[in-house]
């Protein structure tokens, strides 16, 4: 800086201090604020913009959810799945890991081995698949002349017309379902699995179980993901208080079956009562195939009946009946021949017996000892 410019700046500073003193200000800064009242506001605005730009460059911007707390800048994008569902339509269950049956037991090697051995045993002892195309509203189930250990009922409920867009005319009401003579084809000790939708079917399904002579013992829940299609506004139900993203399958038991002493007929605690899989396409009411695995792992009985089945649900070890089947191969004499000589159960191996979860002893027995 030249000497002349230094002298001019020094004189200008003294002149400003003298003017401020004459006008009654303690310093030059107060004089500046009095002469330009908007200067301070501009400086504050400029500082806020610089701060916001700095914060934005450091923290990521989440565009899928709104502020977790109103009138604040606090965001919670990591676990607020309810708000994420409102914003995007993606259901919270979409983010549950390892739900597929193939990778569910990777961290549990013994349980993985048990499931593999059970599947192998079921496959080896399964009778060839049989299927019969018939109208179950008029077909006499007693003519099958077989007492079944497991009955899986998958009725085409009227509820599906609204929730799934089913346009077929032969939908069933619960009175028609109850009129099925399932008590005449159930074995002395047997189980039933009844898909009952997500609304009034929970109550009506229980009434059906009692009418058929079964006691409700479990409720298997199908949690439906919508990873492929997140347009959740398509199936809003006028009578529902919440978004319905599940279906129920009631399980009933007939006769006396105890977990601790009837290991020849049931193996408990292998699977959970929860199925997590993708929901059906609009217009389809197929149920997840995992329900077959749950039944086969649990009940060792080989006489298995599936009502209201279709071509896609035909399975070894099962007799499938339904109007949606295209062809039939059912032969009564041949089917009964698969169970002669007392071959009514799959049996068990030493390794399965060693691996499977056992029921703890009763409290009364422990006290007696």
C-alpha positions in Angstrom: 0.0 0.0 0.0 1.4 3.4 -0.9 2.1 6.0 1.7 -0.5 8.4 0.2 -3.4 5.8 0.4 -2.4 5.0 4.0 -2.7 8.7 4.9 -6.1 9.1 3.2 -7.5 6.1 5.1 -6.3 7.4 8.4 -7.8 10.8 7.7 -11.2 9.2 6.7 -11.3 7.2 9.9 -10.7 10.2 12.0 -13.4 12.1 10.1 -15.9 9.3 10.7 -15.1 9.2 14.4 -15.5 12.9 14.7 -18.9 12.9 12.9 -20.1 10.0 15.2 -19.1 11.9 18.3 -20.9 15.1 17.1 -24.1 13.2 16.4 -24.0 11.4 19.8 -22.9 7.9 18.8 -20.3 6.0 20.8 -18.6 4.5 17.8 -18.6 4.4 14.0 -20.6 1.1 13.9 -23.6 2.7 15.5 -23.4 5.5 13.0 -23.4 3.0 10.2 -26.5 1.2 11.5 -28.4 4.5 11.9 -27.6 5.6 8.4 -28.5 2.1 6.9 -30.9 0.1 9.1 -31.2 -2.7 6.5 -27.5 -3.5 6.6 -27.8 -5.7 9.7 -30.7 -7.7 8.3 -28.9 -8.4 5.1 -25.8 -9.6 7.0 -28.0 -12.0 9.0 -29.7 -13.3 5.9 -26.4 -13.9 4.2 -25.1 -15.8 7.3 -28.2 -18.0 7.4 -27.8 -18.9 3.7 -24.2 -19.8 4.2 -25.1 -22.0 7.2 -27.9 -23.8 5.3 -25.6 -24.4 2.3 -23.0 -25.8 4.6 -25.5 -28.1 6.3 -26.9 -29.3 3.0 -23.5 -30.2 1.7 -22.8 -32.3 4.7 -26.1 -34.0 5.5 -28.0 -36.0 2.8 -31.5 -34.9 1.8 -34.3 -37.4 2.3 -37.1 -36.9 -0.2 -39.2 -39.9 0.8 -40.4 -38.7 4.1 -41.6 -35.4 5.7 -40.1 -34.0 8.9 -40.6 -36.4 11.7 -41.4 -33.5 14.1 -43.5 -30.6 12.9 -41.9 -27.2 12.5 -38.4 -28.6 13.1 -35.6 -29.7 10.9 -35.2 -33.0 12.7 -35.5 -36.0 10.3 -36.0 -39.6 11.1 -35.8 -41.5 7.8 -34.3 -44.7 9.2 -37.1 -46.4 11.1 -40.3 -44.3 10.5 -41.8 -46.9 8.2 -45.4 -45.8 8.9 -44.6 -42.4 7.4 -42.6 -44.0 4.6 -45.7 -46.1 3.8 -47.8 -42.9 3.6 -45.3 -41.2 1.4 -44.4 -44.0 -1.0 -47.0 -46.8 -0.5 -44.2 -49.3 0.4 -45.4 -51.5 3.3 -43.1 -51.8 6.4 -42.8 -55.5 6.0 -41.0 -54.9 2.7 -37.9 -54.2 4.7 -37.8 -57.4 6.8 -34.8 -59.4 5.8 -34.4 -63.2 5.1 -38.1 -63.9 4.8 -37.7 -66.4 2.0 -37.7 -70.1 3.1 -34.4 -70.7 1.2 -32.3 -68.3 3.2 -34.3 -68.0 6.4 -32.1 -70.5 8.4 -28.6 -69.5 7.3 -27.7 -68.5 10.8 -29.2 -71.6 12.4 -27.4 -74.6 10.9 -29.2 -77.3 13.0 -32.7 -75.9 12.2 -31.6 -75.7 8.5 -30.6 -79.4 8.6 -33.8 -80.3 10.4 -36.0 -78.6 7.7 -34.0 -80.2 4.9 -34.4 -83.7 6.5 -38.1 -83.2 7.0 -38.6 -82.1 3.4 -36.6 -85.1 2.2 -38.7 -87.5 4.3 -42.0 -85.9 3.1 -40.9 -86.2 -0.5 -39.9 -89.9 -0.1 -43.1 -90.9 1.6 -45.5 -88.8 -0.4 -48.1 -90.5 -2.6 -48.4 -89.4 -6.2 -50.5 -86.2 -6.6 -54.2 -86.8 -7.3 -56.8 -84.2 -8.3 -60.5 -84.2 -9.1 -62.4 -81.5 -10.9 -65.7 -81.0 -9.1 -68.2 -78.5 -7.8 -67.8 -78.7 -4.0 -71.3 -77.2 -3.5 -72.9 -80.3 -4.9 -70.1 -83.0 -4.5 -70.5 -85.5 -1.7 -67.2 -85.6 0.1 -68.2 -88.7 2.0 -68.0 -90.6 -1.3 -64.2 -90.3 -1.1 -64.4 -93.1 1.6 -61.2 -91.8 3.3 -60.6 -90.3 6.7 -58.1 -87.5 6.3 -55.4 -86.4 8.7 -55.1 -82.9 7.3 -57.7 -80.8 5.5 -56.7 -77.5 3.9 -59.7 -75.3 2.9 -59.2 -72.3 0.6 -62.7 -71.0 -0.1 -63.3 -68.3 -2.8 -64.9 -65.9 -0.3 -67.2 -63.0 -1.4 -64.7 -60.7 0.4 -62.2 -61.2 -2.4 -64.5 -59.5 -5.0 -63.9 -56.2 -3.3 -60.3 -56.6 -2.1 -58.8 -58.6 -5.0 -61.1 -57.7 -7.9 -62.3 -61.3 -8.4 -65.0 -61.2 -11.0 -66.1 -64.9 -11.0 -69.7 -65.6 -10.2 -69.2 -68.7 -8.0 -68.0 -66.8 -4.9 -68.9 -68.4 -1.6 -70.5 -67.0 1.5 -69.8 -68.3 5.0 -73.1 -70.2 5.1 -72.0 -72.3 2.1 -68.6 -72.9 3.6 -70.2 -74.1 6.9 -72.5 -76.5 4.9 -69.4 -78.5 3.8 -69.6 -81.9 5.5 -66.0 -81.9 6.7 -66.8 -83.6 10.0 -67.6 -86.8 8.0 -64.2 -87.0 6.3 -61.9 -86.0 9.2 -60.0 -88.7 11.0 -60.3 -89.4 14.8 -57.3 -87.1 15.4 -56.8 -84.6 12.6 -56.2 -81.0 11.8 -57.9 -78.4 9.6 -56.4 -75.2 8.1 -59.0 -72.7 6.9 -58.2 -69.5 5.0 -60.6 -66.9 6.2 -59.6 -63.6 4.7 -58.9 -60.4 6.7 -62.3 -59.1 7.9 -65.4 -61.0 9.3 -63.8 -64.3 8.4 -62.0 -64.5 11.8 -65.4 -64.8 13.6 -67.2 -66.9 10.9 -64.2 -69.2 10.5 -64.2 -70.0 14.2 -68.0 -70.8 13.9 -67.2 -73.2 11.0 -64.5 -75.0 13.0 -66.9 -75.6 15.9 -69.6 -76.7 13.5 -67.2 -79.3 12.0 -66.1 -80.6 15.5 -62.7 -78.8 15.6 -61.1 -76.7 18.3 -59.2 -73.6 17.2 -55.6 -73.9 18.3 -53.5 -71.6 16.1 -53.8 -68.6 13.8 -51.3 -68.5 10.9 -50.9 -65.0 9.5 -49.9 -64.2 6.0 -48.2 -60.7 5.9 -48.3 -59.4 2.4 -45.4 -57.4 0.9 -45.9 -55.1 -2.1 -42.3 -54.7 -3.3 -43.3 -55.2 -7.0 -46.4 -52.9 -6.8 -46.6 -50.2 -4.1 -49.9 -48.7 -5.3 -51.6 -49.2 -2.0 -54.5 -46.9 -2.8 -56.0 -49.5 -5.2 -57.7 -51.7 -2.5 -59.0 -49.2 0.1 -61.8 -50.9 2.0 -64.6 -48.6 3.2 -65.3 -50.6 6.4 -61.6 -50.9 7.4 -60.1 -48.7 10.1 -56.5 -49.6 9.0 -54.8 -50.6 5.9 -55.2 -54.4 5.7 -52.0 -56.0 4.5 -52.6 -59.6 5.9 -54.8 -62.7 5.7 -55.5 -65.3 8.3 -55.5 -69.1 8.2 -57.2 -70.6 11.2 -55.9 -74.0 12.4 -58.2 -76.4 14.2 -57.6 -79.7 16.0 -59.9 -82.7 16.4 -59.3 -85.4 19.0 -56.7 -85.5 21.7 -53.1 -84.7 20.4 -50.4 -83.8 22.9 -47.1 -82.3 21.8 -45.1 -84.2 24.5 -46.3 -87.7 23.9 -47.7 -87.8 20.3 -44.4 -87.4 18.5 -45.6 -90.2 16.1 -48.2 -87.8 14.7 -47.0 -84.2 15.2 -43.7 -82.4 15.4 -44.2 -79.0 16.9 -42.1 -75.7 17.0 -40.4 -76.2 13.7 -42.0 -73.4 11.8 -43.5 -70.1 12.9 -47.1 -68.9 12.6 -46.1 -66.2 10.2 -45.7 -66.1 6.4 -44.2 -63.1 4.8 -44.4 -63.0 1.0 -45.5 -60.9 -2.0 -49.2 -60.2 -2.3 -51.1 -61.6 -5.3 -51.6 -59.7 -8.5 -54.9 -57.9 -8.7 -57.5 -60.5 -9.7 -55.7 -63.5 -8.2 -56.5 -65.2 -4.9 -53.8 -67.8 -4.7 -52.3 -68.4 -1.3 -48.5 -68.8 -0.6 -47.2 -72.3 -1.1 -45.4 -72.1 2.2 -48.6 -73.1 4.0 -47.9 -76.7 2.6 -44.5 -76.7 4.1 -45.8 -75.7 7.5 -48.5 -78.4 7.4 -46.1 -81.1 6.2 -43.4 -80.2 8.8 -46.0 -80.3 11.6 -48.3 -83.2 10.9 -46.8 -86.6 10.0 -50.2 -87.9 8.6 -50.0 -88.8 4.9 -53.7 -88.4 4.1 -53.9 -84.8 3.1 -56.8 -83.1 1.3 -56.9 -79.7 -0.3 -60.3 -78.2 -1.1 -60.8 -75.4 -3.7 -57.4 -76.1 -5.3 -56.3 -75.2 -8.8 -53.8 -76.5 -11.3 -51.0 -74.5 -9.6 -51.6 -76.0 -6.2 -51.4 -79.7 -7.2 -48.7 -81.2 -5.0 -47.3 -84.7 -4.3 -48.9 -86.3 -1.2 -52.1 -84.3 -1.6 -55.5 -85.0 -3.0 -56.7 -81.7 -4.6 -60.4 -81.0 -5.2 -61.8 -77.9 -6.9 -63.8 -76.5 -9.8 -60.7 -74.5 -11.1 -58.9 -77.8 -12.0 -58.8 -78.5 -15.7 -58.5 -82.3 -15.6 -58.9 -85.2 -13.2 -56.9 -88.3 -12.4 -58.5 -89.4 -9.1 -59.1 -93.1 -8.6 -60.5 -94.2 -5.3 -59.1 -97.7 -5.2 -55.6 -96.5 -6.3 -55.7 -93.7 -3.7 -56.7 -96.0 -0.9 -53.9 -98.5 -1.8 -51.3 -95.9 -0.9 -52.3 -96.3 2.8 -52.7 -100.0 3.2 -50.7 -102.0 5.8 -50.9 -99.1 8.3 -48.7 -96.7 6.3 -50.6 -93.7 7.6 -47.7 -91.5 8.7 -44.3 -90.5 7.2 -42.5 -91.9 10.2 -39.3 -90.3 11.6 -35.5 -90.8 11.6 -33.1 -90.8 14.5 -31.5 -87.6 13.3 -34.8 -85.8 13.0 -35.8 -86.9 16.4 -32.4 -85.6 17.7 -32.8 -82.2 16.1 -36.4 -81.4 16.4 -37.5 -79.1 19.3 -39.0 -81.0 22.2 -41.8 -79.8 24.5 -40.7 -79.1 28.0 -42.0 -81.4 30.7 -45.2 -80.3 32.4 -45.0 -78.4 35.7 -47.0 -81.1 37.6 -44.5 -83.9 36.6 -41.6 -81.8 37.8 -43.2 -81.3 41.2 -43.9 -85.1 41.5 -40.3 -85.8 41.0 
